[in-house]
Amino acid sequence: MTAQSVYDIEVQDIKGNQHSMGEYRGKVLLIVNTASKCGFTPQFEGLQALYSDLKEQGLEVLGFPCNQFMSQDPADNDAISQFCSLNYGVDFPMFGKIEVNGPGTHPLYQVLKAEAKGLLGSEKIKWNFTKFLLNRDGKVVKRYPPTAKPEAIRGDIEKLL
């Protein structure tokens, strides 16, 4: 069963603590499936810059590590957390590793994919660093491919803030 709203979904942060997505109600959200060993991994720098610049205005960047694409995030949550912090200074919320495709798809990604289909109407996530931009009401406004650099979507984020 798919949740009615992103705010109805429970998530586990990278330290193993349970949270409700409802904690982010009223914020603009940029939700990204991440990986530590991907060609797009340097996007952590741009994601962190967006977060640092816009969090006071109501932006939350939420990172969800995923190992479903050529095993590009094989480490455990502690190692992923350390990698992101040490290499990219990430201090935006990171969550426990999830699946974004297939029978084990996390409920959050079930909702995101249903609300914003990809190329040719496909719901499937094609690769790491697919981005979903949600407005303050928790509705997906746009889905961005992995090739969309964080700085390139800043204007869309600022319109929602």
C-alpha positions as CSV (number, residue, x, y, z in Angstrom):
1,M,0.0,0.0,0.0
2,T,1.3,3.4,-1.0
3,A,1.2,6.3,1.5
4,Q,-1.2,9.1,0.7
5,S,1.4,11.8,1.4
6,V,5.1,12.0,1.9
7,Y,4.3,13.3,5.4
8,D,2.7,10.0,6.3
9,I,6.0,8.1,5.8
10,E,8.5,6.9,8.4
11,V,12.2,7.1,7.5
12,Q,15.3,6.0,9.4
13,D,18.2,8.5,9.6
14,I,21.8,7.3,8.9
15,K,22.3,6.8,12.7
16,G,19.3,4.5,12.9
17,N,16.8,6.8,14.5
18,Q,13.2,6.7,13.3
19,H,11.6,10.0,12.0
20,S,8.4,11.0,10.4
21,M,8.6,12.9,7.1
22,G,6.0,15.1,8.7
23,E,8.9,16.8,10.5
24,Y,9.6,18.5,7.2
25,R,6.0,19.8,6.7
26,G,6.2,23.4,5.5
27,K,9.7,23.1,4.0
28,V,10.8,22.9,0.4
29,L,12.4,19.5,0.0
30,L,15.1,18.3,-2.4
31,I,15.2,14.5,-2.1
32,V,18.2,12.7,-3.7
33,N,19.2,9.1,-3.9
34,T,23.0,9.2,-3.3
35,A,26.0,7.0,-3.8
36,S,29.6,7.4,-2.5
37,K,31.4,5.7,-5.5
38,C,29.5,7.2,-8.5
39,G,30.6,9.6,-11.2
40,F,28.0,12.0,-9.8
41,T,29.3,11.7,-6.2
42,P,30.9,15.2,-6.5
43,Q,27.3,16.6,-6.6
44,F,27.4,16.3,-2.8
45,E,29.4,19.5,-2.9
46,G,26.6,21.3,-4.9
47,L,23.9,19.8,-2.7
48,Q,25.7,21.0,0.4
49,A,26.1,24.5,-1.1
50,L,22.4,24.7,-1.8
51,Y,21.6,23.6,1.7
52,S,24.0,26.0,3.3
53,D,22.8,28.9,1.3
54,L,19.0,28.3,1.4
55,K,18.2,26.3,4.6
56,E,17.4,29.6,6.5
57,Q,14.7,30.2,3.9
58,G,13.2,26.8,4.3
59,L,15.1,24.3,2.1
60,E,15.9,20.9,3.3
61,V,18.1,18.6,1.3
62,L,17.5,14.9,2.2
63,G,20.0,12.3,1.0
64,F,19.0,8.6,0.7
65,P,22.0,6.3,0.0
66,C,21.2,3.5,-2.4
67,N,23.4,0.6,-3.6
68,Q,21.1,-0.6,-6.5
69,F,23.2,0.9,-9.3
70,M,26.3,-1.1,-10.0
71,S,26.9,-1.4,-6.2
72,Q,28.2,2.2,-6.0
73,D,27.4,2.5,-2.2
74,P,28.4,-0.8,-0.7
75,A,29.5,0.5,2.7
76,D,27.4,0.5,5.9
77,N,25.5,3.7,7.1
78,D,28.4,4.7,9.4
79,A,31.0,4.6,6.7
80,I,28.6,6.4,4.3
81,S,28.0,9.1,6.9
82,Q,31.8,9.6,7.5
83,F,32.5,9.6,3.8
84,C,30.0,12.4,3.1
85,S,31.1,14.5,6.1
86,L,34.8,14.1,5.6
87,N,34.9,14.5,1.8
88,Y,32.1,17.0,1.2
89,G,31.3,18.6,4.5
90,V,27.7,17.3,4.3
91,D,25.6,18.4,7.2
92,F,22.2,18.1,5.5
93,P,20.1,15.2,6.7
94,M,21.3,11.8,5.5
95,F,19.2,8.7,5.9
96,G,19.8,4.9,6.1
97,K,20.4,3.1,2.9
98,I,17.3,2.2,1.0
99,E,16.1,0.7,-2.3
100,V,14.5,3.0,-4.8
101,N,13.4,0.3,-7.4
102,G,12.0,-3.2,-7.3
103,P,9.9,-5.0,-4.7
104,G,11.9,-3.5,-1.8
105,T,11.2,0.1,-2.9
106,H,11.0,2.3,0.1
107,P,7.5,3.8,0.6
108,L,8.9,7.3,0.2
109,Y,10.2,6.5,-3.3
110,Q,6.9,4.8,-4.1
111,V,5.2,8.1,-3.6
112,L,7.9,10.2,-5.3
113,K,8.0,8.0,-8.4
114,A,4.2,8.0,-8.7
115,E,3.9,11.7,-8.4
116,A,6.7,12.5,-10.9
117,K,7.4,10.1,-13.6
118,G,10.7,10.0,-15.5
119,L,11.5,9.9,-19.1
120,L,8.8,8.4,-21.3
121,G,6.5,8.1,-18.3
122,S,8.7,5.6,-16.5
123,E,8.6,5.5,-12.7
124,K,11.9,3.6,-12.4
125,I,14.8,5.5,-11.0
126,K,17.5,5.3,-13.7
127,W,20.6,6.1,-11.6
128,N,22.1,7.7,-8.5
129,F,21.5,11.3,-7.9
130,T,18.0,11.5,-9.3
131,K,16.4,14.5,-7.6
132,F,12.9,15.3,-6.6
133,L,11.8,18.8,-5.7
134,L,8.8,19.1,-3.4
135,N,6.9,22.3,-2.5
136,R,6.0,23.3,1.0
137,D,2.8,21.2,0.8
138,G,4.8,18.0,0.2
139,K,3.9,17.7,-3.5
140,V,6.5,16.8,-6.1
141,V,7.0,19.8,-8.4
142,K,9.7,18.3,-10.6
143,R,11.9,15.3,-11.1
144,Y,15.5,15.9,-12.3
145,P,17.8,13.4,-13.9
146,P,21.2,12.6,-12.3
147,T,22.9,14.8,-14.9
148,A,21.1,17.9,-13.5
149,K,23.7,19.6,-11.3
150,P,22.5,21.1,-8.0
151,E,23.4,24.6,-9.0
152,A,21.4,24.3,-12.2
153,I,18.2,23.7,-10.2
154,R,18.7,26.5,-7.7
155,G,16.3,28.9,-9.6
156,D,13.5,26.3,-9.3
157,I,14.2,25.9,-5.6
158,E,14.2,29.7,-5.0
159,K,10.8,30.1,-6.7
160,L,9.3,27.7,-4.1
161,L,11.0,29.5,-1.2
